[in-house]
Amino acid sequence: MTVIEQIAQDNIRLLGQLESFTKQISDTFYSQHNESLASGSIGAHIRHIIEHYLSLLNYQNSATVQTINYDQRQRSIPLEIDTKHTQEVINSVCEQLVSICLDTEVNVVCSTNTRIRSAIQSSPEKEITTQSSLARELVFLCSHTTHHMAIIRLLSLHLKIDLPSSFGKAASTQNYECTLRTSSDLIQEPKLKGELGSKGSNNVQRKLA
């Protein structure tokens, strides 16, 4: 498996978690806005995630599209309110990601502030782009998806929907926590042996007495 194929698989794994989650939640909860958190609905976050993938795939599958533009999203209402439809689109995205096997250079539209974005919207020919690669954009999408999954988990907890602590947790964080647990086990093991040795010595002393 090439590097880009592995990165694509990592994205597919995250999307699979989202698809499984949408099967466990009602359309009512899926589309419900959280006024106290002012963070939109779960459906809005999942729609946002999916449409970023669609932006990349639109470039990947087209002979005429010259740049990846994450701002030109459809903002599809069905993706925000209909879990069945969302599952179908996620599966379609995953099927297309599987076919990615070759890394290539890409140009990504830059809109890091409102001034640049306004200039692009008023004069599309003045589009400002930055150079990247397909693999790098898949890495970005993986990070972007994880970030929004963390928000989705918080919104779910407010709805009394329980999700595993790993849902929306970055791979680097999971690796770090695993390292901490391993280090803790190594520290505790000698201590335990020392305690057993001490008790063993006491037993020997009692027998000698």
N, CA, C and O of each residue as an XYZ file, in Angstrom:
836
protein
N       0.850     -1.196      0.000
C       0.000      0.000      0.000
C       0.888      1.249      0.000
O       1.801      1.374      0.816
N       0.606      2.172     -0.927
C       1.376      3.413     -0.997
C       0.951      4.360      0.123
O      -0.061      4.141      0.788
N       1.733      5.404      0.317
C       1.436      6.382      1.371
C       0.068      7.022      1.151
O      -0.730      7.138      2.082
N      -0.194      7.435     -0.085
C      -1.461      8.112     -0.347
C      -2.650      7.158     -0.192
O      -3.736      7.577      0.209
N      -2.443      5.889     -0.509
C      -3.507      4.896     -0.307
C      -3.798      4.729      1.180
O      -4.954      4.575      1.573
N      -2.743      4.758      2.017
C      -2.930      4.646      3.455
C      -3.686      5.857      4.001
O      -4.576      5.724      4.841
N      -3.315      7.043      3.506
C      -3.999      8.267      3.960
C      -5.464      8.231      3.546
O      -6.345      8.627      4.309
N      -5.716      7.752      2.332
C      -7.107      7.628      1.869
C      -7.872      6.662      2.761
O      -9.028      6.918      3.100
N      -7.242      5.554      3.146
C      -7.886      4.583      4.028
C      -8.176      5.186      5.410
O      -9.201      4.880      6.020
N      -7.284      6.032      5.894
C      -7.506      6.686      7.187
C      -8.744      7.588      7.124
O      -9.521      7.655      8.076
N      -8.915      8.273      6.004
C     -10.115      9.091      5.815
C     -11.368      8.227      5.733
O     -12.406      8.561      6.305
N     -11.257      7.115      5.017
C     -12.392      6.195      4.890
C     -12.808      5.653      6.251
O     -13.996      5.489      6.526
N     -11.821      5.375      7.102
C     -12.119      4.874      8.457
C     -12.931      5.903      9.248
O     -13.898      5.547      9.921
N     -12.539      7.168      9.169
C     -13.275      8.214      9.874
C     -14.691      8.367      9.320
O     -15.656      8.498     10.073
N     -14.797      8.350      8.004
C     -16.114      8.467      7.381
C     -16.992      7.271      7.743
O     -18.208      7.405      7.881
N     -16.371      6.108      7.897
C     -17.117      4.923      8.322
C     -17.692      5.095      9.722
O     -18.807      4.654     10.001
N     -16.923      5.741     10.604
C     -17.424      6.025     11.946
C     -18.627      6.963     11.891
O     -19.600      6.791     12.625
N     -18.543      7.955     11.010
C     -19.656      8.894     10.867
C     -20.887      8.196     10.301
O     -22.007      8.434     10.753
N     -20.674      7.336      9.314
C     -21.807      6.626      8.707
C     -22.492      5.734      9.743
O     -23.720      5.678      9.806
N     -21.696      5.041     10.551
C     -22.255      4.192     11.608
C     -23.026      5.026     12.619
O     -24.082      4.616     13.102
N     -22.494      6.193     12.933
C     -23.155      7.089     13.886
C     -24.510      7.550     13.366
O     -25.473      7.621     14.130
N     -24.596      7.867     12.060
C     -25.863      8.351     11.505
C     -26.941      7.269     11.533
O     -28.131      7.573     11.445
N     -26.529      6.014     11.655
C     -27.502      4.920     11.745
C     -28.067      4.781     13.160
O     -29.055      4.079     13.378
N     -27.434      5.453     14.111
C     -27.837      5.333     15.507
C     -28.616      6.546     16.007
O     -29.056      6.573     17.156
N     -28.786      7.544     15.149
C     -29.411      8.792     15.579
C     -30.647      9.073     14.726
O     -30.657      8.794     13.527
N     -31.668      9.616     15.340
C     -32.893      9.954     14.602
C     -32.678     11.226     13.780
O     -31.793     12.026     14.083
N     -33.487     11.402     12.747
C     -33.398     12.623     11.946
C     -33.700     13.859     12.795
O     -33.181     14.943     12.531
N     -34.537     13.687     13.806
C     -34.882     14.818     14.682
C     -33.655     15.309     15.431
O     -33.358     16.504     15.427
N     -32.943     14.394     16.071
C     -31.721     14.770     16.792
C     -30.630     15.215     15.822
O     -29.857     16.127     16.113
N     -30.581     14.559     14.670
C     -29.556     14.858     13.666
C     -29.630     16.317     13.198
O     -28.607     16.963     12.971
N     -30.835     16.809     13.063
C     -31.034     18.163     12.519
C     -31.292     19.220     13.596
O     -31.521     20.389     13.284
N     -31.255     18.807     14.851
C     -31.584     19.730     15.952
C     -30.429     20.676     16.248
O     -29.300     20.237     16.463
N     -30.715     21.977     16.259
C     -29.691     22.975     16.571
C     -29.541     23.101     18.082
O     -30.522     23.042     18.823
N     -28.316     23.273     18.521
C     -28.035     23.452     19.941
C     -27.866     24.938     20.212
O     -26.821     25.519     19.922
N     -28.914     25.552     20.776
C     -28.900     26.991     21.003
C     -27.892     27.390     22.082
O     -27.257     28.440     21.982
N     -27.747     26.558     23.104
C     -26.849     26.909     24.212
C     -25.383     26.923     23.776
O     -24.603     27.751     24.247
N     -25.008     26.010     22.880
C     -23.625     25.964     22.397
C     -23.416     26.836     21.161
O     -22.280     27.126     20.785
N     -24.503     27.250     20.540
C     -24.434     28.077     19.321
C     -23.459     27.465     18.313
O     -22.606     28.150     17.749
N     -23.612     26.165     18.107
C     -22.653     25.451     17.275
C     -23.309     24.706     16.123
O     -22.693     23.817     15.534
N     -24.535     25.049     15.795
C     -25.210     24.371     14.702
C     -25.642     22.974     15.090
O     -25.480     22.554     16.236
N     -26.193     22.261     14.128
C     -26.683     20.903     14.377
C     -25.600     19.883     14.058
O     -24.596     20.206     13.425
N     -25.813     18.653     14.500
C     -24.915     17.555     14.139
C     -24.910     17.395     12.621
O     -23.859     17.208     12.008
N     -26.094     17.470     12.030
C     -26.204     17.342     10.578
C     -25.421     18.400      9.827
O     -24.835     18.121      8.780
N     -25.409     19.622     10.362
C     -24.675     20.705      9.703
C     -23.175     20.423      9.707
O     -22.484     20.707      8.728
N     -22.678     19.869     10.797
C     -21.248     19.542     10.866
C     -20.898     18.389      9.925
O     -19.854     18.413      9.273
N     -21.762     17.391      9.857
C     -21.488     16.259      8.957
C     -21.597     16.704      7.502
O     -20.802     16.281      6.662
N     -22.570     17.549      7.202
C     -22.675     18.098      5.840
C     -21.401     18.863      5.483
O     -20.881     18.728      4.375
N     -20.906     19.656      6.413
C     -19.686     20.439      6.210
C     -18.497     19.522      5.920
O     -17.696     19.795      5.027
N     -18.391     18.436      6.681
C     -17.318     17.460      6.475
C     -17.405     16.849      5.079
O     -16.423     16.829      4.336
N     -18.583     16.354      4.733
C     -18.767     15.654      3.455
C     -18.469     16.577      2.276
O     -17.831     16.163      1.308
N     -18.926     17.817      2.355
C     -18.760     18.710      1.216
C     -17.306     19.123      1.005
O     -16.938     19.527     -0.098
N     -16.488     19.029      2.026
C     -15.056     19.241      1.823
C     -14.466     18.098      0.984
O     -13.638     18.323      0.101
N     -14.904     16.880      1.275
C     -14.464     15.750      0.450
C     -14.964     15.899     -0.986
O     -14.231     15.620     -1.935
N     -16.199     16.334     -1.139
C     -16.762     16.502     -2.478
C     -16.002     17.562     -3.266
O     -15.877     17.456     -4.486
N     -15.492     18.589     -2.573
C     -14.699     19.626     -3.245
C     -13.423     19.029     -3.820
O     -13.039     19.330     -4.951
N     -12.766     18.178     -3.029
C     -11.547     17.527     -3.509
C     -11.854     16.555     -4.648
O     -11.136     16.517     -5.646
N     -12.921     15.773     -4.495
C     -13.272     14.788     -5.514
C     -13.757     15.449     -6.797
O     -13.568     14.905     -7.885
N     -14.371     16.600     -6.679
C     -14.805     17.358     -7.858
C     -13.594     17.722     -8.709
O     -13.642     17.666     -9.938
N     -12.508     18.097     -8.034
C     -11.258     18.382     -8.754
C     -10.660     17.099     -9.316
O     -10.237     17.051    -10.471
N     -10.631     16.061     -8.484
C      -9.996     14.803     -8.858
C     -10.664     14.138    -10.060
O      -9.995     13.514    -10.883
N     -11.967     14.273    -10.153
C     -12.725     13.558    -11.182
C     -13.022     14.393    -12.424
O     -13.674     13.917    -13.353
N     -12.547     15.629    -12.439
C     -12.876     16.523    -13.553
C     -11.636     16.857    -14.377
O     -10.540     17.032    -13.843
N     -11.835     16.938    -15.674
C     -10.737     17.329    -16.572
C     -10.670     18.838    -16.746
O      -9.687     19.365    -17.267
N     -11.710     19.528    -16.311
C     -11.771     20.982    -16.522
C     -11.529     21.797    -15.253
O     -11.083     22.942    -15.335
N     -11.811     21.234    -14.096
C     -11.595     21.962    -12.834
C     -10.104     22.028    -12.548
O      -9.437     20.997    -12.458
N      -9.580     23.246    -12.404
C      -8.137     23.443    -12.274
C      -7.658     23.572    -10.825
O      -6.467     23.430    -10.547
N      -8.575     23.838     -9.918
C      -8.183     24.061     -8.530
C      -9.167     23.381     -7.577
O     -10.311     23.100     -7.935
N      -8.696     23.126     -6.360
C      -9.578     22.671     -5.285
C     -10.062     23.905     -4.550
O      -9.265     24.693     -4.042
N     -11.357     24.062     -4.498
C     -11.929     25.231     -3.834
C     -12.911     24.761     -2.761
O     -14.048     24.401     -3.065
N     -12.466     24.767     -1.514
C     -13.298     24.286     -0.419
C     -14.439     25.248     -0.075
O     -15.373     24.890      0.643
N     -14.349     26.470     -0.596
C     -15.409     27.446     -0.314
C     -16.608     27.284     -1.237
O     -17.717     27.700     -0.900
N     -16.391     26.685     -2.392
C     -17.496     26.491     -3.338
C     -18.207     25.172     -3.021
O     -18.082     24.184     -3.744
N     -18.945     25.193     -1.930
C     -19.702     24.017     -1.499
C     -21.185     24.240     -1.777
O     -21.662     25.374     -1.795
N     -21.896     23.157     -1.991
C     -23.330     23.263     -2.296
C     -24.146     23.663     -1.071
O     -25.212     24.268     -1.191
N     -23.635     23.318      0.106
C     -24.366     23.541      1.359
C     -25.757     22.895      1.258
O     -26.797     23.528      1.440
N     -25.700     21.608      0.960
C     -26.901     20.805      0.710
C     -27.743     20.621      1.971
O     -27.258     20.087      2.969
N     -28.987     21.056      1.930
C     -29.906     20.902      3.063
C     -30.207     19.432      3.355
O     -30.239     19.052      4.526
N     -30.434     18.576      2.330
C     -30.689     17.156      2.629
C     -29.586     16.500      3.461
O     -29.870     15.634      4.289
N     -28.336     16.904      3.248
C     -27.239     16.335      4.032
C     -27.315     16.747      5.502
O     -26.710     16.102      6.359
N     -28.051     17.812      5.793
C     -28.166     18.306      7.169
C     -29.352     17.704      7.907
O     -29.402     17.757      9.136
N     -30.308     17.131      7.180
C     -31.549     16.716      7.842
C     -31.927     15.257      7.614
O     -32.771     14.719      8.331
N     -31.316     14.615      6.632
C     -31.737     13.262      6.232
C     -30.585     12.281      6.407
O     -29.650     12.281      5.606
N     -30.635     11.453      7.432
C     -29.531     10.526      7.708
C     -29.369      9.468      6.621
O     -28.245      9.080      6.300
N     -30.481      8.997      6.050
C     -30.399      7.976      4.989
C     -29.652      8.527      3.780
O     -28.773      7.867      3.226
N     -30.008      9.730      3.383
C     -29.335     10.378      2.254
C     -27.862     10.584      2.576
O     -26.999     10.373      1.724
N     -27.582     10.989      3.787
C     -26.204     11.229      4.215
C     -25.381      9.950      4.129
O     -24.235      9.975      3.681
N     -25.958      8.843      4.553
C     -25.259      7.548      4.483
C     -24.913      7.189      3.038
O     -23.825      6.682      2.764
N     -25.822      7.448      2.136
C     -25.589      7.146      0.720
C     -24.431      7.984      0.165
O     -23.589      7.481     -0.579
N     -24.403      9.263      0.536
C     -23.341     10.147      0.040
C     -21.992      9.759      0.643
O     -20.976      9.766     -0.052
N     -21.979      9.421      1.932
C     -20.737      8.992      2.576
C     -20.186      7.752      1.879
O     -18.988      7.672      1.610
N     -21.052      6.792      1.588
C     -20.620      5.568      0.904
C     -20.060      5.876     -0.479
O     -19.087      5.261     -0.916
N     -20.678      6.823     -1.155
C     -20.198      7.225     -2.477
C     -18.812      7.866     -2.384
O     -17.933      7.590     -3.201
N     -18.633      8.711     -1.395
C     -17.329      9.364     -1.184
C     -16.260      8.312     -0.908
O     -15.165      8.375     -1.465
N     -16.576      7.353     -0.053
C     -15.616      6.306      0.300
C     -15.235      5.471     -0.920
O     -14.071      5.104     -1.085
N     -16.206      5.173     -1.767
C     -15.935      4.406     -2.980
C     -14.964      5.150     -3.896
O     -14.125      4.534     -4.553
N     -15.082      6.464     -3.933
C     -14.181      7.264     -4.769
C     -12.801      7.410     -4.136
O     -11.795      7.451     -4.844
N     -12.750      7.489     -2.820
C     -11.459      7.601     -2.143
C     -10.630      6.331     -2.323
O      -9.403      6.392     -2.401
N     -11.301      5.185     -2.389
C     -10.603      3.906     -2.570
C      -9.781      3.905     -3.854
O      -8.727      3.273     -3.918
N     -10.255      4.602     -4.863
C      -9.598      4.576     -6.176
C      -8.360      5.474     -6.246
O      -7.616      5.421     -7.225
N      -8.134      6.294     -5.221
C      -6.968      7.189     -5.235
C      -5.710      6.392     -4.900
O      -5.606      5.803     -3.823
N      -4.765      6.379     -5.822
C      -3.535      5.615     -5.607
C      -2.279      6.366     -6.030
O      -1.164      5.901     -5.789
N      -2.456      7.536     -6.666
C      -1.309      8.285     -7.174
C      -1.344      9.719     -6.662
O      -2.348     10.416     -6.810
N      -0.251     10.151     -6.066
C      -0.158     11.525     -5.580
C       0.182     12.465     -6.736
O       0.987     12.126     -7.603
N      -0.426     13.628     -6.742
C      -0.159     14.624     -7.779
C      -0.124     16.011     -7.158
O      -0.646     16.225     -6.064
N       0.495     16.952     -7.862
C       0.477     18.339     -7.415
C      -0.908     18.932     -7.679
O      -1.537     18.642     -8.696
N      -1.370     19.763     -6.749
C      -2.666     20.416     -6.912
C      -2.546     21.875     -6.501
O      -1.632     22.251     -5.768
N      -3.465     22.682     -6.974
C      -3.572     24.073     -6.555
C      -4.853     24.242     -5.743
O      -5.924     23.791     -6.150
N      -4.728     24.888     -4.605
C      -5.863     25.068     -3.700
C      -6.162     26.552     -3.575
O      -5.259     27.356     -3.345
N      -7.431     26.914     -3.727
C      -7.823     28.305     -3.608
C      -7.594     28.778     -2.180
O      -8.002     28.127     -1.219
N      -6.945     29.901     -2.064
C      -6.620     30.467     -0.754
C      -7.683     31.485     -0.362
O      -7.943     32.434     -1.101
N      -8.294     31.288      0.794
C      -9.280     32.256      1.309
C      -9.139     32.329      2.822
O     -10.086     32.071      3.565
N      -7.941     32.685      3.260
C      -7.630     32.676      4.692
C      -8.160     33.888      5.441
O      -8.079     33.944      6.668
N      -8.700     34.857      4.715
C      -9.349     35.984      5.395
C     -10.475     36.539      4.526
O     -10.560     36.229      3.338
N     -11.318     37.341      5.107
C     -12.516     37.828      4.402
C     -12.167     38.738      3.236
O     -12.912     38.789      2.258
N     -11.052     39.460      3.314
C     -10.672     40.363      2.227
C     -10.344     39.567      0.967
O     -10.793     39.909     -0.127
N      -9.560     38.504      1.127
C      -9.211     37.659     -0.021
C     -10.464     37.010     -0.589
O     -10.647     36.946     -1.805
N     -11.320     36.531      0.300
C     -12.534     35.847     -0.144
C     -13.437     36.791     -0.930
O     -13.998     36.401     -1.953
N     -13.580     38.019     -0.465
C     -14.415     38.997     -1.163
C     -13.846     39.313     -2.542
O     -14.590     39.464     -3.511
N     -12.520     39.412     -2.620
C     -11.873     39.715     -3.894
C     -12.101     38.596     -4.899
O     -12.325     38.857     -6.082
N     -12.045     37.352     -4.434
C     -12.262     36.202     -5.314
C     -13.703     36.169     -5.817
O     -13.960     35.899     -6.990
N     -14.642     36.451     -4.904
C     -16.053     36.398     -5.281
C     -16.400     37.489     -6.287
O     -17.226     37.273     -7.174
N     -15.778     38.657     -6.159
C     -16.079     39.761     -7.076
C     -15.342     39.608     -8.402
O     -15.825     40.056     -9.442
N     -14.154     38.966     -8.362
C     -13.375     38.775     -9.585
C     -12.763     37.378     -9.593
O     -11.603     37.215     -9.216
N     -13.519     36.372    -10.013
C     -13.026     34.992    -10.007
C     -11.710     34.801    -10.749
O     -10.941     33.894    -10.432
N     -11.445     35.672    -11.755
C     -10.206     35.535    -12.517
C      -8.976     35.902    -11.681
O      -7.847     35.574    -12.046
N      -9.210     36.592    -10.547
C      -8.108     36.970     -9.651
C      -7.918     35.937     -8.533
O      -7.353     36.246     -7.484
N      -8.373     34.764     -8.755
C      -8.296     33.688     -7.783
C      -6.858     33.504     -7.284
O      -5.924     33.370     -8.075
N      -6.702     33.502     -5.961
C      -5.386     33.318     -5.349
C      -5.261     31.870     -4.919
O      -6.097     31.361     -4.173
N      -4.217     31.210     -5.389
C      -4.053     29.787     -5.079
C      -2.714     29.536     -4.400
O      -1.781     30.332     -4.497
N      -2.654     28.404     -3.710
C      -1.414     27.945     -3.110
C      -1.146     26.524     -3.579
O      -2.074     25.744     -3.792
N       0.133     26.193     -3.739
C       0.485     24.874     -4.263
C       0.453     23.834     -3.144
O       0.875     24.091     -2.016
N      -0.050     22.674     -3.487
C      -0.135     21.592     -2.507
C      -0.015     20.271     -3.271
O       0.416     20.239     -4.424
N      -0.404     19.192     -2.609
C      -0.430     17.890     -3.267
C      -1.706     17.171     -2.849
O      -2.328     17.528     -1.848
N      -2.083     16.181     -3.601
C      -3.300     15.429     -3.297
C      -3.174     14.748     -1.932
O      -4.127     14.729     -1.152
N      -1.997     14.190     -1.648
C      -1.779     13.532     -0.356
C      -1.893     14.532      0.794
O      -2.496     14.240      1.827
N      -1.311     15.707      0.603
C      -1.361     16.731      1.654
C      -2.797     17.172      1.905
O      -3.167     17.425      3.051
N      -3.599     17.267      0.878
C      -4.994     17.657      1.056
C      -5.794     16.564      1.754
O      -6.722     16.858      2.507
N      -5.441     15.313      1.510
C      -6.100     14.219      2.224
C      -5.718     14.231      3.705
O      -6.531     13.897      4.567
N      -4.474     14.618      3.990
C      -4.057     14.781      5.393
C      -4.874     15.896      6.047
O      -5.337     15.759      7.179
N      -5.042     16.998      5.318
C      -5.862     18.104      5.827
C      -7.290     17.642      6.104
O      -7.856     17.956      7.152
N      -7.870     16.898      5.167
C      -9.249     16.446      5.335
C      -9.388     15.520      6.542
O     -10.396     15.558      7.248
N      -8.378     14.696      6.772
C      -8.399     13.799      7.932
C      -8.420     14.614      9.228
O      -9.186     14.320     10.146
N      -7.578     15.632      9.287
C      -7.525     16.505     10.467
C      -8.818     17.303     10.614
O      -9.346     17.445     11.717
N      -9.321     17.821      9.502
C     -10.547     18.611      9.500
C     -11.738     17.771      9.964
O     -12.560     18.232     10.756
N     -11.823     16.545      9.467
C     -12.910     15.642      9.855
C     -12.848     15.319     11.344
O     -13.867     15.343     12.034
N     -11.643     15.015     11.835
C     -11.466     14.691     13.254
C     -11.906     15.855     14.135
O     -12.574     15.655     15.149
N     -11.533     17.055     13.751
C     -11.894     18.268     14.506
C     -13.411     18.403     14.620
O     -13.932     18.670     15.703
N     -14.110     18.221     13.522
C     -15.568     18.365     13.555
C     -16.239     17.185     14.261
O     -17.308     17.337     14.853
N     -15.615     16.020     14.198
C     -16.152     14.877     14.942
C     -16.083     15.127     16.451
O     -16.954     14.682     17.198
N     -15.054     15.834     16.890
C     -14.945     16.186     18.314
C     -16.106     17.086     18.723
O     -16.660     16.935     19.812
N     -16.473     18.022     17.849
C     -17.614     18.906     18.128
C     -18.910     18.097     18.112
O     -19.791     18.296     18.948
N     -19.012     17.184     17.149
C     -20.203     16.323     17.047
C     -20.377     15.515     18.328
O     -21.499     15.328     18.798
N     -19.280     15.038     18.891
C     -19.366     14.264     20.132
C     -19.923     15.124     21.269
O     -20.748     14.658     22.055
N     -19.474     16.375     21.353
C     -19.986     17.278     22.391
C     -21.481     17.545     22.199
O     -22.248     17.544     23.161
N     -21.882     17.771     20.953
C     -23.298     17.993     20.668
C     -24.114     16.749     21.015
O     -25.236     16.853     21.511
N     -23.548     15.585     20.753
C     -24.236     14.326     21.053
C     -24.405     14.130     22.552
O     -25.456     13.679     23.008
N     -23.381     14.464     23.313
C     -23.459     14.334     24.770
C     -24.557     15.222     25.343
O     -25.214     14.857     26.318
N     -24.753     16.390     24.731
C     -25.834     17.284     25.165
C     -27.202     16.670     24.882
O     -28.190     16.995     25.539
N     -27.242     15.783     23.899
C     -28.497     15.094     23.566
C     -28.603     13.747     24.281
O     -29.502     12.955     23.998
N     -27.667     13.494     25.219
C     -27.630     12.230     25.981
C     -27.322     11.040     25.075
O     -27.723      9.912     25.361
N     -26.612     11.299     23.988
C     -26.171     10.232     23.089
C     -24.712      9.944     23.405
O     -23.855     10.814     23.247
N     -24.432      8.746     23.843
C     -23.083      8.404     24.266
C     -22.247      7.939     23.077
O     -22.692      7.130     22.263
N     -21.035      8.465     22.997
C     -20.086      8.057     21.960
C     -18.761      7.707     22.627
O     -18.432      8.272     23.670
N     -17.999      6.793     22.050
C     -16.713      6.433     22.652
C     -15.774      7.632     22.723
O     -15.842      8.531     21.885
N     -14.904      7.642     23.718
C     -13.984      8.768     23.908
C     -13.034      8.932     22.721
O     -12.485     10.014     22.516
N     -12.838      7.869     21.941
C     -11.941      7.941     20.782
C     -12.585      8.659     19.596
O     -11.893      9.040     18.652
N     -13.897      8.845     19.643
C     -14.618      9.506     18.549
C     -14.207     10.980     18.516
O     -14.453     11.724     19.466
N     -13.583     11.387     17.422
C     -13.155     12.775     17.300
C     -11.847     13.078     18.009
O     -11.516     14.244     18.223
N     -11.105     12.050     18.375
C      -9.813     12.259     19.029
C      -8.703     12.019     18.011
O      -8.680     10.984     17.345
N      -7.794     12.966     17.893
C      -6.727     12.890     16.899
C      -5.857     11.655     17.114
O      -5.649     11.216     18.245
N      -5.358     11.107     16.021
C      -4.504      9.922     16.104
C      -3.271     10.205     16.952
O      -2.830      9.342     17.711
N      -2.708     11.415     16.830
C      -1.523     11.765     17.622
C      -1.837     11.768     19.108
O      -1.012     11.352     19.922
N      -3.032     12.238     19.465
C      -3.445     12.238     20.874
C      -3.625     10.812     21.379
O      -3.203     10.485     22.488
N      -4.250      9.963     20.568
C      -4.435      8.568     20.962
C      -3.093      7.865     21.152
O      -2.927      7.082     22.086
N      -2.137      8.146     20.265
C      -0.801      7.555     20.398
C      -0.109      8.048     21.661
O       0.553      7.274     22.353
N      -0.261      9.344     21.964
C       0.359      9.925     23.160
C      -0.230      9.295     24.420
O       0.503      8.949     25.346
N      -1.548      9.149     24.451
C      -2.198      8.548     25.613
C      -1.769      7.092     25.791
O      -1.617      6.613     26.915
N      -1.576      6.398     24.678
C      -1.108      5.007     24.734
C       0.301      4.955     25.320
O       0.619      4.065     26.108
N       1.145      5.920     24.929
C       2.504      5.997     25.467
C       2.481      6.251     26.968
O       3.259      5.662     27.718
N       1.575      7.140     27.406
C       1.459      7.428     28.833
C       1.044      6.190     29.617
O       1.569      5.925     30.699
N       0.099      5.435     29.067
C      -0.353      4.216     29.755
C       0.773      3.193     29.844
O       0.944      2.523     30.863
N       1.539      3.084     28.758
C       2.662      2.140     28.750
C       3.715      2.539     29.775
O       4.236      1.697     30.507
N       4.026      3.850     29.821
C       5.006      4.360     30.779
C       4.533      4.137     32.203
O       5.324      3.773     33.074
N       3.245      4.353     32.446
C       2.674      4.150     33.777
C       2.778      2.695     34.207
O       3.071      2.404     35.367
N       2.536      1.778     33.266
C       2.634      0.346     33.574
C       4.069     -0.037     33.929
O       4.306     -0.842     34.829
N       5.027      0.556     33.201
C       6.433      0.238     33.458
C       6.886      0.758     34.819
O       7.721      0.146     35.485
N       6.316      1.908     35.223
C       6.667      2.487     36.520
C       6.068      1.661     37.650
O       6.720      1.430     38.669
N       4.830      1.217     37.471
C       4.136      0.501     38.532
C       4.655     -0.925     38.699
O       4.609     -1.460     39.807
N       5.143     -1.552     37.640
C       5.558     -2.948     37.712
C       6.727     -3.168     38.676
O       6.651     -4.079     39.500
N       7.823     -2.362     38.611
C       8.914     -2.557     39.571
C       8.477     -2.308     41.011
O       8.939     -2.969     41.941
N       7.576     -1.339     41.173
C       7.076     -1.031     42.499
C       6.343     -2.233     43.078
O       6.485     -2.556     44.258
N       5.559     -2.888     42.230
C       4.808     -4.064     42.668
C       5.757     -5.194     43.039
O       5.556     -5.882     44.039
N       6.804     -5.383     42.216
C       7.781     -6.417     42.512
C       8.484     -6.141     43.829
O       8.754     -7.060     44.602
N       8.780     -4.861     44.083
C       9.436     -4.477     45.323
C       8.583     -4.797     46.529
O       9.074     -5.254     47.561
N       7.278     -4.545     46.374
C       6.355     -4.819     47.477
C       6.280     -6.311     47.755
O       6.242     -6.736     48.910
N       6.259     -7.111     46.676
C       6.205     -8.561     46.851
C       7.480     -9.076     47.492
O       7.455     -9.981     48.326
N       8.630     -8.468     47.075
C       9.901     -8.871     47.647
C       9.977     -8.570     49.121
O      10.523     -9.354     49.896
N       9.427     -7.427     49.514
C       9.440     -7.034     50.921
C       8.619     -7.984     51.753
O       9.025     -8.382     52.845
N       7.440     -8.353     51.225
C       6.574     -9.284     51.950
C       7.236    -10.646     52.054
O       7.120    -11.332     53.070
N       7.948    -11.037     50.967
C       8.618    -12.321     50.988
C       9.709    -12.367     52.047
O       9.899    -13.389     52.706
N      10.430    -11.253     52.209
C      11.485    -11.168     53.216
C      10.911    -11.293     54.594
O      11.488    -11.964     55.450
N       9.758    -10.645     54.833
C       9.127    -10.704     56.133
C       8.717    -12.131     56.465
O       8.864    -12.588     57.599
N       8.190    -12.837     55.439
C       7.778    -14.224     55.666
C       8.968    -15.102     56.060
O       8.861    -15.956     56.940
N      10.119    -14.874     55.383
C      11.320    -15.652     55.691
C      11.783    -15.383     57.123
O      12.191    -16.287     57.852
N      11.699    -14.073     57.505
C      12.133    -13.700     58.861
C      11.260    -14.361     59.901
O      11.746    -14.798     60.944
N       9.925    -14.438     59.612
C       9.028    -15.057     60.579
C       9.373    -16.544     60.749
O       9.361    -17.066     61.864
N       9.683    -17.225     59.622
C       9.998    -18.637     59.701
C      11.290    -18.870     60.469
O      11.400    -19.831     61.231
N      12.271    -17.989     60.269
C      13.529    -18.122     60.991
C      13.353    -17.876     62.466
O      14.038    -18.483     63.290
N      12.439    -16.990     62.807
C      12.195    -16.708     64.225
C      11.532    -17.916     64.879
O      11.239    -17.888     66.074
